[in-house]
């Protein structure tokens, strides 16, 4: 007789602490103490010829009892897990919404810090309020229950994004307040447009840009008893730095961007993957964000299916332009810019939608596309083709990790096809009933399914994460 593993503990608990000699000799059942009387004794171990023995009716009864106990425990575990999942889902959604709101507040504070119209004291109070909101939000992060899967890419990405936003806000406020204090302490007279610095410093000292050279910080710390050994100048640093025009706002260097991509599970050494992610980043920065949000809110704005189809089409164009830019230079990005900013262009997927018919802020939209594409071109000139790809890939991984072309799109497709599998065939449009064909379309060219099919899928939330 086979005894299932889940019944071992129940049977073992019923065994006598001190068996009788008849039970040891396999004359009596060790569970009911009745004589076998010709019935076959079933060994319980440790071997088939030694140990304790039981009769079949007793073992059948105890196995049934163990099965009932196991099923009851499974039901209780399932109910507990379901309750934990409901509570966690609600807590998680509230936390991520709160995190997103604080991140937008950090972006706003960074923007205000660069505006002269806002008083420095108000900027300082805004930063203090932002830090308080951040500490309260992060400190109240819910604890994931043990029954939930430990992997949560959205949780990880949102926490990384708010960390980067807080760093940017702190840097912007610190720079603004530092210049404010310096200007207050060294008011300009009518004959000078430079603030005072140390007598032996010959750098640039404007009211909004101060450049004391690479070594002034070491000398200043030395006068305060802090000596830091500095390396000799590298060969390319021996020339005098040109002063006059303040440098443009810095962006993370290649090493920092590589670290960000590594954290987001993007292999920066895979050039094909890097191009794909950079194309998604270019679409997200130049087209998807900004004035297009206002156009989406209009009564004649595009549908979710139209947005998905057009974003896929623009991704391909961005990818083609980035590949061409390796040989032809940053000017190759103009091809993407022309298409992305064309307000009279009919969108992909068989759509009749055009931006010109939406009534949205078209001038601002065109300027935004041109500005963001120019910024990518500028990065390509300053840091080279790969440096621009790293920058674009980081944007794509942070803003649209599940967009078509990103590694996360495979998970979205799998979830969508899996959800369709549980629907009644009569409830599913005919083009979606062949799941293998559908998966291929979604992985290779979702826009070819057409806007109507994509709208149907979006309306039923078949995509776990909307591509943006």
C-alpha positions as a Python dict, from the first residue, in 0.01 Angstrom:
ca = {
    (1, 'X'): (0, 0, 0),
    (2, 'X'): (132, 342, -92),
    (3, 'X'): (142, 596, 191),
    (4, 'X'): (165, 954, 61),
    (5, 'X'): (428, 1180, 212),
    (6, 'X'): (173, 1421, 362),
    (7, 'X'): (35, 1136, 580),
    (8, 'X'): (365, 1043, 748),
    (9, 'X'): (335, 1292, 1032),
    (10, 'X'): (-26, 1194, 1112),
    (11, 'X'): (61, 822, 1124),
    (12, 'X'): (379, 882, 1321),
    (13, 'X'): (189, 1079, 1586),
    (14, 'X'): (-51, 785, 1638),
    (15, 'X'): (221, 522, 1692),
    (16, 'X'): (257, 393, 2047),
    (17, 'X'): (548, 526, 2252),
    (18, 'X'): (625, 173, 2380),
    (19, 'X'): (496, -96, 2142),
    (20, 'X'): (400, -440, 2271),
    (21, 'X'): (591, -752, 2181),
    (22, 'X'): (300, -865, 1959),
    (23, 'X'): (317, -538, 1768),
    (24, 'X'): (691, -577, 1722),
    (25, 'X'): (642, -935, 1604),
    (26, 'X'): (382, -821, 1346),
    (27, 'X'): (99, -1004, 1524),
    (28, 'X'): (-103, -694, 1622),
    (29, 'X'): (-165, -365, 1439),
    (30, 'X'): (37, -83, 1597),
    (31, 'X'): (-249, 163, 1534),
    (32, 'X'): (-560, -24, 1654),
    (33, 'X'): (-386, -301, 1856),
    (34, 'X'): (-608, -564, 1688),
    (35, 'X'): (-472, -898, 1572),
    (36, 'X'): (-407, -930, 1203),
    (37, 'X'): (-582, -1274, 1194),
    (38, 'X'): (-462, -1359, 846),
    (39, 'X'): (-470, -1003, 713),
    (40, 'X'): (-150, -885, 556),
    (41, 'X'): (52, -662, 791),
    (42, 'X'): (189, -353, 619),
    (43, 'X'): (540, -254, 738),
    (44, 'X'): (602, 101, 852),
    (45, 'X'): (977, 66, 886),
    (46, 'X'): (1256, 104, 937),
    (47, 'X'): (1269, -207, 712),
    (48, 'X'): (1012, -434, 559),
    (49, 'X'): (1090, -707, 813),
    (50, 'X'): (1152, -507, 1130),
    (51, 'X'): (986, -224, 1313),
    (52, 'X'): (612, -166, 1342),
    (53, 'X'): (326, -287, 1126),
    (54, 'X'): (-29, -165, 1060),
    (55, 'X'): (-342, -299, 898),
    (56, 'X'): (-481, -163, 575),
    (57, 'X'): (-807, -22, 724),
    (58, 'X'): (-611, 180, 981),
    (59, 'X'): (-369, 318, 724),
    (60, 'X'): (-658, 405, 490),
    (61, 'X'): (-833, 588, 773),
    (62, 'X'): (-521, 782, 878),
    (63, 'X'): (-434, 873, 519),
    (64, 'X'): (-786, 1011, 474),
    (65, 'X'): (-753, 1207, 798),
    (66, 'X'): (-417, 1350, 687),
    (67, 'X'): (-563, 1442, 349),
    (68, 'X'): (-847, 1634, 513),
    (69, 'X'): (-603, 1814, 741),
    (70, 'X'): (-379, 1898, 445),
    (71, 'X'): (-668, 2028, 236),
    (72, 'X'): (-792, 2237, 527),
    (73, 'X'): (-445, 2384, 574),
    (74, 'X'): (-418, 2459, 202),
    (75, 'X'): (-752, 2639, 211),
    (76, 'X'): (-641, 2842, 512),
    (77, 'X'): (-309, 2922, 343),
    (78, 'X'): (-488, 3026, 25),
    (79, 'X'): (-729, 3249, 214),
    (80, 'X'): (-447, 3405, 411),
    (81, 'X'): (-244, 3458, 94),
    (82, 'X'): (-546, 3611, -80),
    (83, 'X'): (-607, 3847, 210),
    (84, 'X'): (-238, 3941, 218),
    (85, 'X'): (-239, 3997, -158),
    (86, 'X'): (-544, 4227, -140),
    (87, 'X'): (-390, 4428, 142),
    (88, 'X'): (-51, 4440, -28),
    (89, 'X'): (-198, 4540, -365),
    (90, 'X'): (-382, 4833, -208),
    (91, 'X'): (-83, 4940, 4),
    (92, 'X'): (157, 4902, -288),
    (93, 'X'): (-63, 5107, -523),
    (94, 'X'): (-99, 5384, -264),
    (95, 'X'): (276, 5388, -198),
    (96, 'X'): (369, 5400, -568),
    (97, 'X'): (114, 5677, -631),
    (98, 'X'): (256, 5872, -340),
    (99, 'X'): (611, 5806, -463),
    (100, 'X'): (518, 5930, -811),
    (101, 'X'): (365, 6248, -664),
    (102, 'X'): (677, 6322, -459),
    (103, 'X'): (895, 6261, -767),
    (104, 'X'): (691, 6514, -965),
    (105, 'X'): (727, 6757, -675),
    (106, 'X'): (1106, 6705, -683),
    (107, 'X'): (1111, 6779, -1058),
    (108, 'X'): (908, 7095, -994),
    (109, 'X'): (1144, 7212, -718),
    (110, 'X'): (1445, 7155, -944),
    (111, 'X'): (1276, 7362, -1213),
    (112, 'X'): (1184, 7645, -976),
    (113, 'X'): (1538, 7655, -838),
    (114, 'X'): (1663, 7758, -1182),
    (115, 'X'): (1417, 8048, -1209),
    (116, 'X'): (1522, 8391, -1084),
    (117, 'X'): (1160, 8488, -1013),
    (118, 'X'): (1140, 8258, -709),
    (119, 'X'): (1307, 8397, -397),
    (120, 'X'): (1597, 8193, -250),
    (121, 'X'): (1425, 8170, 91),
    (122, 'X'): (1117, 8022, -74),
    (123, 'X'): (1337, 7775, -262),
    (124, 'X'): (1498, 7671, 69),
    (125, 'X'): (1159, 7614, 230),
    (126, 'X'): (1043, 7417, -74),
    (127, 'X'): (1343, 7186, -39),
    (128, 'X'): (1278, 7138, 335),
    (129, 'X'): (914, 7052, 261),
    (130, 'X'): (1021, 6817, -19),
    (131, 'X'): (1269, 6637, 206),
    (132, 'X'): (999, 6594, 471),
    (133, 'X'): (752, 6454, 219),
    (134, 'X'): (1019, 6220, 81),
    (135, 'X'): (1118, 6092, 427),
    (136, 'X'): (757, 6034, 531),
    (137, 'X'): (675, 5855, 205),
    (138, 'X'): (981, 5629, 193),
    (139, 'X'): (963, 5566, 568),
    (140, 'X'): (605, 5444, 535),
    (141, 'X'): (684, 5196, 258),
    (142, 'X'): (470, 4883, 309),
    (143, 'X'): (638, 4553, 381),
    (144, 'X'): (591, 4286, 117),
    (145, 'X'): (428, 3971, 267),
    (146, 'X'): (621, 3646, 240),
    (147, 'X'): (350, 3495, 18),
    (148, 'X'): (415, 3753, -257),
    (149, 'X'): (679, 3722, -525),
    (150, 'X'): (998, 3912, -430),
    (151, 'X'): (1055, 4047, -783),
    (152, 'X'): (874, 4374, -857),
    (153, 'X'): (1033, 4576, -1137),
    (154, 'X'): (793, 4869, -1107),
    (155, 'X'): (864, 4899, -734),
    (156, 'X'): (1238, 4898, -803),
    (157, 'X'): (1218, 5142, -1093),
    (158, 'X'): (996, 5393, -913),
    (159, 'X'): (1230, 5397, -613),
    (160, 'X'): (1528, 5450, -843),
    (161, 'X'): (1351, 5730, -1029),
    (162, 'X'): (1263, 5919, -711),
    (163, 'X'): (1623, 5883, -590),
    (164, 'X'): (1748, 6042, -914),
    (165, 'X'): (1483, 6316, -893),
    (166, 'X'): (1577, 6398, -532),
    (167, 'X'): (1945, 6418, -628),
    (168, 'X'): (1862, 6659, -912),
    (169, 'X'): (1645, 6875, -684),
    (170, 'X'): (1910, 6892, -410),
    (171, 'X'): (2180, 6983, -660),
    (172, 'X'): (1968, 7258, -818),
    (173, 'X'): (1872, 7409, -482),
    (174, 'X'): (2227, 7386, -346),
    (175, 'X'): (2364, 7566, -653),
    (176, 'X'): (2098, 7839, -631),
    (177, 'X'): (2152, 7901, -259),
    (178, 'X'): (2531, 7893, -290),
    (179, 'X'): (2525, 8170, -552),
    (180, 'X'): (2269, 8363, -352),
    (181, 'X'): (2490, 8362, -43),
    (182, 'X'): (2798, 8460, -242),
    (183, 'X'): (2618, 8744, -419),
    (184, 'X'): (2472, 8868, -89),
    (185, 'X'): (2815, 8863, 75),
    (186, 'X'): (2987, 9027, -223),
    (187, 'X'): (2746, 9285, -365),
    (188, 'X'): (2849, 9425, -701),
    (189, 'X'): (2932, 9791, -747),
    (190, 'X'): (2865, 9993, -1060),
    (191, 'X'): (3213, 9934, -1199),
    (192, 'X'): (3225, 9552, -1181),
    (193, 'X'): (3017, 9260, -1296),
    (194, 'X'): (3217, 8999, -1104),
    (195, 'X'): (3190, 8896, -740),
    (196, 'X'): (3497, 8895, -520),
    (197, 'X'): (3712, 8586, -476),
    (198, 'X'): (4052, 8524, -319),
    (199, 'X'): (4323, 8765, -431),
    (200, 'X'): (4529, 8496, -604),
    (201, 'X'): (4239, 8340, -794),
    (202, 'X'): (4212, 8442, -1160),
    (203, 'X'): (3905, 8245, -1261),
    (204, 'X'): (3567, 8361, -1380),
    (205, 'X'): (3339, 8505, -1110),
    (206, 'X'): (3008, 8612, -1262),
    (207, 'X'): (2691, 8644, -1057),
    (208, 'X'): (2549, 8319, -1197),
    (209, 'X'): (2865, 8128, -1294),
    (210, 'X'): (3187, 8101, -1094),
    (211, 'X'): (3488, 7907, -1213),
    (212, 'X'): (3787, 7902, -977),
    (213, 'X'): (3976, 7635, -1168),
    (214, 'X'): (4042, 7270, -1077),
    (215, 'X'): (4266, 7327, -771),
    (216, 'X'): (4116, 7613, -569),
    (217, 'X'): (3912, 7372, -356),
    (218, 'X'): (4229, 7192, -242),
    (219, 'X'): (4401, 7518, -149),
    (220, 'X'): (4095, 7641, 42),
    (221, 'X'): (4072, 7319, 242),
    (222, 'X'): (4443, 7330, 320),
    (223, 'X'): (4401, 7670, 492),
    (224, 'X'): (4145, 7500, 717),
    (225, 'X'): (4376, 7216, 813),
    (226, 'X'): (4248, 6957, 565),
    (227, 'X'): (4519, 6837, 329),
    (228, 'X'): (4415, 6626, 30),
    (229, 'X'): (4681, 6487, -201),
    (230, 'X'): (4596, 6587, -555),
    (231, 'X'): (4716, 6400, -867),
    (232, 'X'): (4934, 6560, -1129),
    (233, 'X'): (4755, 6720, -1423),
    (234, 'X'): (4670, 6484, -1706),
    (235, 'X'): (4818, 6579, -2045),
    (236, 'X'): (4485, 6705, -2180),
    (237, 'X'): (4435, 6928, -1874),
    (238, 'X'): (4751, 7133, -1908),
    (239, 'X'): (4594, 7379, -2153),
    (240, 'X'): (4418, 7686, -2012),
    (241, 'X'): (4042, 7637, -1995),
    (242, 'X'): (3847, 7882, -2206),
    (243, 'X'): (3623, 8104, -1994),
    (244, 'X'): (3330, 8316, -2087),
    (245, 'X'): (3030, 8092, -2168),
    (246, 'X'): (2896, 7890, -1876),
    (247, 'X'): (2891, 7517, -1941),
    (248, 'X'): (2556, 7356, -2020),
    (249, 'X'): (2386, 7164, -1738),
    (250, 'X'): (2571, 6840, -1687),
    (251, 'X'): (2427, 6499, -1751),
    (252, 'X'): (2552, 6174, -1596),
    (253, 'X'): (2874, 6051, -1753),
    (254, 'X'): (2908, 5720, -1937),
    (255, 'X'): (3022, 5533, -1627),
    (256, 'X'): (2723, 5655, -1425),
    (257, 'X'): (2482, 5571, -1707),
    (258, 'X'): (2634, 5225, -1737),
    (259, 'X'): (2579, 5172, -1365),
    (260, 'X'): (2216, 5283, -1398),
    (261, 'X'): (2159, 5044, -1688),
    (262, 'X'): (2329, 4761, -1501),
    (263, 'X'): (2096, 4825, -1205),
    (264, 'X'): (1798, 4811, -1444),
    (265, 'X'): (1921, 4477, -1588),
    (266, 'X'): (2019, 4629, -1925),
    (267, 'X'): (2344, 4493, -2069),
    (268, 'X'): (2525, 4805, -2197),
    (269, 'X'): (2775, 4581, -2376),
    (270, 'X'): (2501, 4450, -2607),
    (271, 'X'): (2502, 4713, -2884),
    (272, 'X'): (2180, 4589, -3045),
    (273, 'X'): (1997, 4603, -2712),
    (274, 'X'): (2147, 4945, -2641),
    (275, 'X'): (2018, 5079, -2974),
    (276, 'X'): (1671, 4937, -2905),
    (277, 'X'): (1655, 5095, -2560),
    (278, 'X'): (1793, 5427, -2689),
    (279, 'X'): (1524, 5432, -2961),
    (280, 'X'): (1258, 5383, -2693),
    (281, 'X'): (1420, 5660, -2490),
    (282, 'X'): (1421, 5900, -2785),
    (283, 'X'): (1051, 5835, -2851),
    (284, 'X'): (968, 5873, -2483),
    (285, 'X'): (1160, 6199, -2441),
    (286, 'X'): (1082, 6370, -2772),
    (287, 'X'): (731, 6247, -2850),
    (288, 'X'): (550, 6072, -2568),
    (289, 'X'): (606, 6317, -2282),
    (290, 'X'): (536, 6687, -2276),
    (291, 'X'): (265, 6856, -2489),
    (292, 'X'): (133, 6522, -2614),
    (293, 'X'): (-17, 6471, -2266),
    (294, 'X'): (-236, 6780, -2324),
    (295, 'X'): (-334, 6653, -2668),
    (296, 'X'): (-438, 6319, -2516),
    (297, 'X'): (-669, 6504, -2279),
    (298, 'X'): (-864, 6673, -2560),
    (299, 'X'): (-1200, 6538, -2676),
    (300, 'X'): (-1053, 6456, -3019),
    (301, 'X'): (-732, 6304, -2886),
    (302, 'X'): (-601, 5961, -2992),
    (303, 'X'): (-718, 5633, -2839),
    (304, 'X'): (-498, 5390, -2646),
    (305, 'X'): (-472, 5165, -2952),
    (306, 'X'): (-367, 5458, -3173),
    (307, 'X'): (-106, 5562, -2917),
    (308, 'X'): (36, 5209, -2908),
    (309, 'X'): (48, 5171, -3287),
    (310, 'X'): (210, 5512, -3343),
    (311, 'X'): (466, 5465, -3067),
    (312, 'X'): (573, 5135, -3226),
    (313, 'X'): (606, 5299, -3568),
    (314, 'X'): (810, 5588, -3426),
    (315, 'X'): (1030, 5343, -3235),
    (316, 'X'): (1131, 5181, -3565),
    (317, 'X'): (1205, 5522, -3719),
    (318, 'X'): (1407, 5628, -3414),
    (319, 'X'): (1604, 5305, -3429),
    (320, 'X'): (1679, 5350, -3800),
    (321, 'X'): (1794, 5708, -3740),
    (322, 'X'): (2020, 5607, -3451),
    (323, 'X'): (2184, 5334, -3658),
    (324, 'X'): (2236, 5578, -3948),
    (325, 'X'): (2386, 5836, -3708),
    (326, 'X'): (2682, 5606, -3643),
    (327, 'X'): (2806, 5665, -3998),
    (328, 'X'): (2638, 5992, -4100),
    (329, 'X'): (2657, 6176, -3769),
    (330, 'X'): (2390, 6340, -3551),
    (331, 'X'): (2223, 6501, -3855),
    (332, 'X'): (2069, 6160, -3931),
    (333, 'X'): (1831, 6213, -3637),
    (334, 'X'): (1651, 6481, -3839),
    (335, 'X'): (1467, 6203, -4025),
    (336, 'X'): (1303, 6093, -3703),
    (337, 'X'): (1234, 6452, -3601),
    (338, 'X'): (1053, 6533, -3928),
    (339, 'X'): (819, 6234, -3896),
    (340, 'X'): (760, 6265, -3521),
    (341, 'X'): (671, 6636, -3544),
    (342, 'X'): (449, 6610, -3855),
    (343, 'X'): (108, 6725, -3727),
    (344, 'X'): (-65, 6633, -4056),
    (345, 'X'): (65, 6275, -4065),
    (346, 'X'): (-192, 5997, -4033),
    (347, 'X'): (-91, 5768, -3752),
    (348, 'X'): (3, 5401, -3787),
    (349, 'X'): (-224, 5098, -3757),
    (350, 'X'): (-471, 5218, -4019),
    (351, 'X'): (-571, 5517, -3805),
    (352, 'X'): (-724, 5833, -3947),
    (353, 'X'): (-603, 6041, -3654),
    (354, 'X'): (-384, 6345, -3714),
    (355, 'X'): (-248, 6584, -3454),
    (356, 'X'): (-374, 6883, -3652),
    (357, 'X'): (-735, 6769, -3597),
    (358, 'X'): (-698, 6726, -3220),
    (359, 'X'): (-714, 7091, -3122),
    (360, 'X'): (-417, 7049, -2891),
    (361, 'X'): (-105, 7267, -2842),
    (362, 'X'): (58, 7190, -3177),
    (363, 'X'): (323, 7465, -3171),
    (364, 'X'): (447, 7355, -2830),
    (365, 'X'): (442, 6991, -2945),
    (366, 'X'): (659, 7060, -3251),
    (367, 'X'): (903, 7270, -3047),
    (368, 'X'): (928, 6996, -2785),
    (369, 'X'): (1012, 6728, -3044),
    (370, 'X'): (1273, 6955, -3203),
    (371, 'X'): (1430, 7048, -2869),
    (372, 'X'): (1459, 6692, -2743),
    (373, 'X'): (1596, 6563, -3074),
    (374, 'X'): (1847, 6850, -3079),
    (375, 'X'): (1952, 6755, -2725),
    (376, 'X'): (2021, 6398, -2837),
    (377, 'X'): (2221, 6532, -3134),
    (378, 'X'): (2419, 6759, -2902),
    (379, 'X'): (2503, 6468, -2673),
    (380, 'X'): (2617, 6268, -2974),
    (381, 'X'): (2855, 6548, -3077),
    (382, 'X'): (2993, 6596, -2727),
    (383, 'X'): (3014, 6234, -2607),
    (384, 'X'): (3010, 6032, -2924),
    (385, 'X'): (2761, 5787, -3066),
    (386, 'X'): (2784, 5535, -2780),
    (387, 'X'): (2758, 5805, -2513),
    (388, 'X'): (2431, 5928, -2669),
    (389, 'X'): (2303, 5569, -2683),
    (390, 'X'): (2376, 5522, -2312),
    (391, 'X'): (2184, 5840, -2233),
    (392, 'X'): (1886, 5741, -2448),
    (393, 'X'): (1885, 5384, -2315),
    (394, 'X'): (1873, 5510, -1956),
    (395, 'X'): (1571, 5725, -2043),
    (396, 'X'): (1401, 5430, -2209),
    (397, 'X'): (1471, 5193, -1919),
    (398, 'X'): (1341, 5444, -1663),
    (399, 'X'): (1040, 5590, -1845),
    (400, 'X'): (915, 5302, -2061),
    (401, 'X'): (1060, 4968, -1941),
    (402, 'X'): (772, 4772, -2098),
    (403, 'X'): (757, 4954, -2434),
    (404, 'X'): (783, 4763, -2760),
    (405, 'X'): (1155, 4713, -2818),
    (406, 'X'): (1242, 4686, -2447),
    (407, 'X'): (1315, 4351, -2277),
    (408, 'X'): (1003, 4402, -2063),
    (409, 'X'): (778, 4386, -2371),
    (410, 'X'): (811, 4006, -2380),
    (411, 'X'): (651, 3986, -2034),
    (412, 'X'): (366, 4214, -2146),
    (413, 'X'): (298, 3995, -2450),
    (414, 'X'): (305, 3676, -2245),
    (415, 'X'): (55, 3822, -1997),
    (416, 'X'): (-177, 3944, -2274),
    (417, 'X'): (-180, 3611, -2457),
    (418, 'X'): (-224, 3423, -2130),
    (419, 'X'): (-525, 3636, -2037),
    (420, 'X'): (-688, 3568, -2373),
    (421, 'X'): (-649, 3195, -2314),
    (422, 'X'): (-900, 3200, -2026),
    (423, 'X'): (-1169, 3389, -2222),
    (424, 'X'): (-1448, 3217, -2409),
    (425, 'X'): (-1365, 3191, -2781),
    (426, 'X'): (-1694, 3360, -2867),
    (427, 'X'): (-1584, 3666, -2665),
    (428, 'X'): (-1257, 3707, -2856),
    (429, 'X'): (-1229, 3870, -3202),
    (430, 'X'): (-1133, 3623, -3471),
    (431, 'X'): (-785, 3775, -3538),
    (432, 'X'): (-693, 3705, -3174),
    (433, 'X'): (-809, 3345, -3148),
    (434, 'X'): (-487, 3194, -3283),
    (435, 'X'): (-267, 3268, -2983),
    (436, 'X'): (59, 3161, -3150),
    (437, 'X'): (1, 3398, -3442),
    (438, 'X'): (-109, 3673, -3204),
    (439, 'X'): (209, 3636, -2997),
    (440, 'X'): (421, 3669, -3311),
    (441, 'X'): (235, 3984, -3416),
    (442, 'X'): (272, 4141, -3073),
    (443, 'X'): (642, 4056, -3053),
    (444, 'X'): (729, 4168, -3407),
    (445, 'X'): (473, 4425, -3527),
    (446, 'X'): (176, 4497, -3297),
    (447, 'X'): (76, 4798, -3510),
    (448, 'X'): (-8, 4558, -3796),
    (449, 'X'): (-297, 4420, -3589),
    (450, 'X'): (-475, 4747, -3657),
    (451, 'X'): (-610, 5016, -3427),
    (452, 'X'): (-949, 4848, -3373),
    (453, 'X'): (-793, 4527, -3240),
    (454, 'X'): (-544, 4720, -3026),
    (455, 'X'): (-825, 4935, -2885),
    (456, 'X'): (-1018, 4618, -2798),
    (457, 'X'): (-717, 4476, -2616),
    (458, 'X'): (-640, 4802, -2434),
    (459, 'X'): (-1003, 4842, -2325),
    (460, 'X'): (-986, 4502, -2155),
    (461, 'X'): (-649, 4583, -1998),
    (462, 'X'): (-481, 4287, -2164),
    (463, 'X'): (-148, 4463, -2134),
    (464, 'X'): (-21, 4453, -1777),
    (465, 'X'): (186, 4765, -1838),
    (466, 'X'): (86, 5022, -2098),
    (467, 'X'): (363, 5119, -2332),
    (468, 'X'): (440, 5485, -2319),
}
